[in-house]
């Protein structure tokens, strides 16, 4: 690196580091709520068969209206055809549960100006969010009092050579939703949030395409795979090639819950903890003209 380049880098650091230090407005917290699933075994019903979920989160507040959120969440989803009012689902008679472990980043937009932890002004707002992340899944079923991992069985022929690719346990997802933020106490923010997760897989429930020839499935995956792939009550009918799932629609899951976050700020910054009048940093300031 030349001396001139080094001097330029030093000047840039001197300009931007103080700004970044003053704008370090961080929140750390925890979240708890429920997760549920929408897919082949539950096409439309919201909050059907919810499971407890919990996680941790970090927020970087950019200004009154925008913030970045990073979170990790653990939950569970599941569904049962026999709990449906649909006759076809009763006949199909499939069920599953799957743990969900997700990590994501999202951008939040506050409709009203909002200062986290400030009780005197800007203390409540609705908001929208959208982001991207990844999640881990492992569809399972209880069979003869044992928990069986469905992915390993290849119930739709994934273990048959050159037939269908096995699906991955880690998948991308895109969270989006809405919520409400409120400051009940100084330095504390409570958030109610409901968000959907758009996934790119149709195998969260291990159901997607058609029934596979049971003889071929037994050869490559074993008798247990045959038993769990076709639990239809039409025991005397060969379902090979018939519809098992809806492969042109992807599976979704959702999280609804409450966050509690605590404001942690740089003691050298212009913060409500250290000055009587707190001025929240803005990334979009109006330029003033002096005469």
C-alpha positions in Angstrom: 0.0 0.0 0.0 1.4 3.4 -0.9 1.8 6.3 1.5 -0.9 8.3 -0.3 -3.4 5.4 -0.1 -2.7 4.9 3.6 -3.3 8.6 4.3 -6.7 8.4 2.4 -7.7 5.4 4.5 -6.8 7.1 7.7 -8.8 10.2 6.7 -11.8 8.1 6.0 -11.6 6.3 9.3 -11.3 9.6 11.1 -14.4 10.8 9.4 -16.7 7.8 9.7 -15.7 6.1 13.0 -17.0 9.0 15.2 -20.3 8.9 13.3 -20.6 5.2 13.7 -19.9 5.4 17.4 -22.6 8.0 17.9 -25.1 5.9 15.9 -24.5 2.7 17.9 -28.1 2.2 19.2 -28.5 -1.4 20.0 -31.2 -3.6 21.4 -30.8 -7.2 22.7 -33.7 -9.3 23.8 -35.7 -12.5 23.8 -38.9 -13.6 22.1 -41.6 -16.2 22.8 -44.7 -17.3 21.0 -46.1 -20.0 18.7 -45.3 -21.5 15.3 -47.7 -23.3 12.9 -47.7 -24.7 9.4 -49.5 -24.2 6.1 -49.1 -26.8 3.3 -50.4 -30.0 1.9 -51.8 -31.2 5.3 -53.2 -27.8 6.3 -53.8 -25.7 3.2 -55.6 -22.6 4.6 -56.3 -22.7 8.4 -54.3 -20.1 10.3 -53.0 -21.0 13.8 -54.0 -24.7 13.4 -52.0 -26.9 15.8 -49.6 -24.3 17.1 -46.5 -25.2 19.0 -44.4 -23.2 21.5 -41.4 -21.3 20.1 -38.7 -19.1 21.6 -35.6 -17.3 20.5 -33.2 -14.4 20.9 -32.8 -11.2 18.8 -30.6 -8.2 18.2 -31.6 -4.9 16.7 -29.6 -2.0 15.2 -31.8 1.1 15.1 -30.9 3.2 12.0 -33.3 6.1 12.7 -36.8 6.9 13.8 -38.4 4.7 11.1 -35.9 2.0 10.1 -34.1 -0.7 12.0 -32.3 -4.0 11.3 -33.2 -7.1 13.2 -31.2 -10.3 13.5 -32.8 -13.3 15.2 -32.5 -17.0 15.9 -35.7 -19.0 16.7 -36.6 -22.5 17.7 -40.0 -24.0 17.3 -42.0 -26.9 15.9 -44.7 -27.4 13.3 -47.0 -30.3 12.5 -50.3 -31.4 11.0 -52.6 -34.5 10.8 -54.9 -35.4 8.0 -57.4 -36.9 10.4 -57.9 -33.5 12.0 -59.1 -32.1 8.7 -62.7 -31.8 7.5 -61.6 -32.7 4.0 -62.6 -36.2 2.9 -59.6 -36.6 0.6 -57.3 -35.9 3.5 -59.1 -38.3 5.8 -58.6 -41.0 3.2 -54.9 -40.1 2.7 -54.3 -40.3 6.5 -50.8 -38.7 6.7 -49.3 -36.8 9.5 -46.0 -35.3 10.6 -44.2 -33.0 13.0 -40.9 -31.2 12.4 -38.6 -29.1 14.5 -37.8 -25.6 13.2 -34.5 -23.8 13.8 -34.3 -20.6 11.9 -31.9 -17.6 11.6 -32.7 -14.5 9.7 -32.2 -10.8 9.1 -35.0 -8.4 8.5 -35.6 -4.7 7.8 -38.3 -3.1 9.9 -40.2 0.1 8.9 -42.0 2.0 11.6 -45.1 3.9 10.5 -44.6 6.6 13.2 -41.4 8.0 14.5 -40.2 5.7 17.3 -37.5 5.8 19.9 -36.8 2.5 21.6 -37.0 2.8 25.4 -38.2 6.4 25.4 -41.4 6.9 27.5 -41.9 10.6 26.9 -42.2 10.7 23.1 -42.3 8.4 20.1 -43.2 5.4 22.3 -45.7 3.5 20.1 -45.9 2.5 16.5 -47.2 -0.2 14.1 -44.5 -1.6 11.8 -43.9 -3.8 8.8 -40.9 -6.1 8.2 -39.4 -8.3 5.5 -36.1 -10.2 5.3 -34.3 -13.4 4.4 -32.8 -16.3 6.2 -32.5 -20.1 6.5 -34.1 -22.8 8.5 -33.5 -26.4 9.5 -36.3 -29.0 9.3 -36.7 -32.7 9.9 -40.1 -34.1 9.2 -40.9 -37.0 11.6 -43.8 -39.3 12.6 -44.5 -41.5 15.6 -44.9 -45.1 14.4 -45.3 -48.0 16.8 -44.3 -45.7 19.7 -41.0 -44.8 17.9 -40.1 -41.4 16.3 -39.1 -42.0 12.7 -37.3 -39.5 10.5 -39.2 -39.4 7.2 -36.4 -37.8 5.2 -34.1 -40.8 5.5 -36.9 -43.2 4.3 -37.4 -41.4 1.0 -41.2 -41.9 1.0 -41.6 -40.4 -2.5 -38.7 -42.4 -4.1 -35.8 -40.1 -3.2 -33.6 -43.2 -2.4 -34.3 -44.8 -5.8 -31.4 -44.1 -8.2 -32.1 -41.5 -10.9 -35.7 -41.1 -9.8 -36.1 -38.1 -7.5 -33.5 -36.0 -5.6 -33.5 -36.1 -1.8 -34.5 -32.8 -0.3 -32.2 -30.8 2.0 -32.7 -30.4 5.7 -31.6 -26.7 5.5 -33.7 -24.5 3.3 -33.9 -20.7 2.5 -36.9 -18.8 3.7 -38.2 -15.2 3.5 -39.9 -13.8 6.6 -42.4 -10.9 6.3 -45.2 -9.5 8.5 -46.4 -6.8 10.8 -46.5 -5.8 14.4 -46.7 -3.2 17.1 -44.0 -1.6 19.2 -44.5 0.0 22.6 -42.2 1.3 25.4 -43.7 0.4 28.8 -40.6 1.4 30.8 -37.5 3.5 30.2 -35.0 1.5 28.2 -37.5 -1.4 27.5 -39.5 -2.1 24.4 -42.3 -4.6 24.0 -43.2 -5.8 20.5 -46.1 -8.0 19.3 -45.3 -9.6 15.9 -46.9 -11.9 13.5 -45.0 -13.0 10.4 -45.2 -15.6 7.6 -42.2 -17.6 6.3 -42.2 -18.2 2.6 -40.1 -21.3 1.9 -38.7 -22.7 -1.4 -39.5 -26.3 -0.4 -42.6 -28.5 -0.6 -41.1 -31.1 1.8 -41.5 -29.5 5.2 -44.3 -32.1 5.6 -42.6 -34.8 3.5 -45.5 -34.7 1.1 -45.2 -33.3 -2.4 -45.9 -35.4 -5.5 -47.4 -38.9 -6.2 -47.4 -42.4 -4.7 -44.4 -44.5 -5.7 -44.6 -48.2 -6.7 -44.5 -50.0 -3.3 -42.4 -52.8 -4.7 -39.7 -50.4 -5.9 -39.9 -48.4 -2.7 -39.5 -51.5 -0.6 -36.5 -52.5 -2.6 -34.5 -49.3 -2.0 -36.0 -48.0 1.2 -37.5 -50.9 3.1 -40.9 -52.0 4.3 -41.2 -49.2 6.8 -41.0 -46.6 4.0 -43.9 -48.4 2.2 -46.0 -48.4 5.4 -45.4 -44.7 6.0 -45.6 -43.5 2.4 -49.1 -44.8 1.9 -51.3 -44.8 5.0 -54.5 -44.6 2.9 -57.6 -46.3 4.1 -58.1 -47.7 0.6 -56.0 -50.7 1.5 -57.0 -52.8 -1.5 -56.3 -50.1 -4.1 -52.9 -49.6 -5.8 -52.2 -45.9 -5.4 -49.1 -45.9 -7.6 -48.9 -42.7 -9.7 -51.9 -41.1 -7.8 -51.7 -37.7 -6.2 -50.2 -37.6 -2.8 -49.4 -33.9 -2.5 -49.5 -30.6 -4.4 -46.0 -30.1 -5.9 -46.8 -26.8 -7.5 -47.4 -25.0 -4.1 -44.6 -24.5 -1.5 -45.0 -25.1 2.2 -45.2 -22.1 4.6 -44.9 -21.7 8.3 -45.6 -18.8 10.6 -44.4 -17.3 13.9 -46.5 -15.1 16.2 -45.1 -13.8 19.5 -43.9 -11.2 21.8 -40.4 -9.6 22.0 -38.9 -7.9 25.0 -35.8 -5.9 24.2 -33.4 -3.8 26.3 -31.6 -0.8 25.0 -27.8 -0.9 25.2 -26.0 2.2 24.1 -22.5 3.6 23.9 -21.8 5.7 27.0 -20.0 8.3 24.8 -23.0 8.7 22.5 -25.9 11.1 22.7 -28.1 8.7 24.7 -31.1 9.0 27.1 -29.0 7.3 29.8 -26.4 10.0 29.9 -28.1 13.2 28.9 -31.4 14.8 29.9 -32.3 15.5 26.3 -31.9 12.5 24.0 -31.5 13.0 20.3 -31.9 9.8 18.3 -29.6 9.6 15.2 -31.2 10.0 11.8 -29.8 8.6 8.6 -31.9 11.0 6.6 -31.4 14.5 7.9 -32.7 17.6 6.2 -29.9 19.9 5.0 -30.0 23.4 6.3 -28.7 26.4 4.5 -26.9 29.2 6.3 -26.8 32.7 5.1 
